[in-house]
Amino acid sequence: MTEFPFSVRDSLMAGIVRSYDWSKNPLGPPLKWMPELRTLAAHVLESRFPTALVWGERQIFIYNDAFRPMLGEKPEALGRPFHEVWSDVWDMAGPLVRRAYEGECIFIENYAVNTDRSGVPEAAYFTFCLSPVRAADGRVCGLMDTVIETTAVVLAEQQRELLLKEMSHRLKNTLQVVQAIAAQTLKDVKDRDAVRSFNQRLSMLGKAHDILLRHESPAASLLATLDQIVSLIDDKSRISYRGADLLLAPKGVLTISLALYELATNAMKHGALSTAEGRVHISWIVKQDEFRLLWDEFGGPKVTAPERTGFGSRLLNVCFGEQAVARRFLPEGVEVELVAPLRVLTDVTRTNTTL
């Protein structure tokens, strides 16, 4: 049993380090170690985070219990040169270690390597930091390797992206089938504008789903959703918006997309965006857990209240509820205010399809 000039909590690696014959190692007996090496070795063995110390020109390797799973079934690595332990990936790791020994701190997330930890090469991913460690005089004496394996997380994300792409592909195919059925079913309908509007709404529904599929979480940005609507306008400078960004749940993205699409379409046909001088400003606030959005048109043709309620207005009522949609037909432009409980638009756990 090696006599140590410091004490650490009992652990598997602490026991192995104590029983190791350091007299035959380039580091020599622990009683003769530099104070910095003693301190750092104790820190590594005490830490419950996967941590290893690489020391000296020979890159002698000392690690803790949490680091052991990283090694798999490799031969015992304690006291061996770091480049020898990781010889199977040294073509990738070597340059990083050299940079750390030159004084640079290296941090990399989800670093991909092909390593042999069980007799068979395997793909693995690690997030790690190689921090230079220095003697009292400032010389770099080695490095601290703090690392966590992220293989399971990365593979799960790759699988999720694959499923999202497949979902997007199937959704687009489904919408194309619906459009084909509609085209065949409605071929004798004389109101071709109504048919075109139907197809455009299906297209907008597909774009709303695209917004969700491009994001890494179940939520999507309100500003990104608005950007998608603005992309429909030839002169994008004619529509502006102001408000703090929100993360919308899937239901919120679809609701906001369809509602604003209807307002933008109407503005381009009959409202402010039907003339060169017309403008639209969108603003929203959240107050007492209530989301309020104001669509404000100005500079367009003189406004008169419609004699009948069109499909777009009925769709807004369906999306937000008839009592939550306020329309004001002012001479200078249409104002539409949409109100909804914030939780309905932002709660990703909600699966209902109506507000």
ABEGO torsion letter per residue (X at the ends): XBBBABBBBBBAAAAAAAABBAAABAAEBAAABBAAAAAAAAAAAABABBBBBBBEAAGBBBBBAAAAAAAEABBBABGBBAAAAAAAAAAAAAAAAAAAAAGBBBBBBGBBBBBBAAGBBBBBBBBBBBBBBBBAAGBBAEBBBBBBBAAAAAAAAAAAAAAAAAAAAAAAAAAAAAAAAAAAAAAABABAAAAAAAAAAAAAAAAAAAAAAABABABBBAAAAAAAAAAABABAAABBBBEBBBBBBAAAAAAAAAAAAAAAAAAAAABAAABAABBBBBBBBBBGGBBBBBBBBBGBBBBBBBABBBAAAAAAAAAAEAAABBBBBBAAEBBBBBBBBAAAAABAABABABX
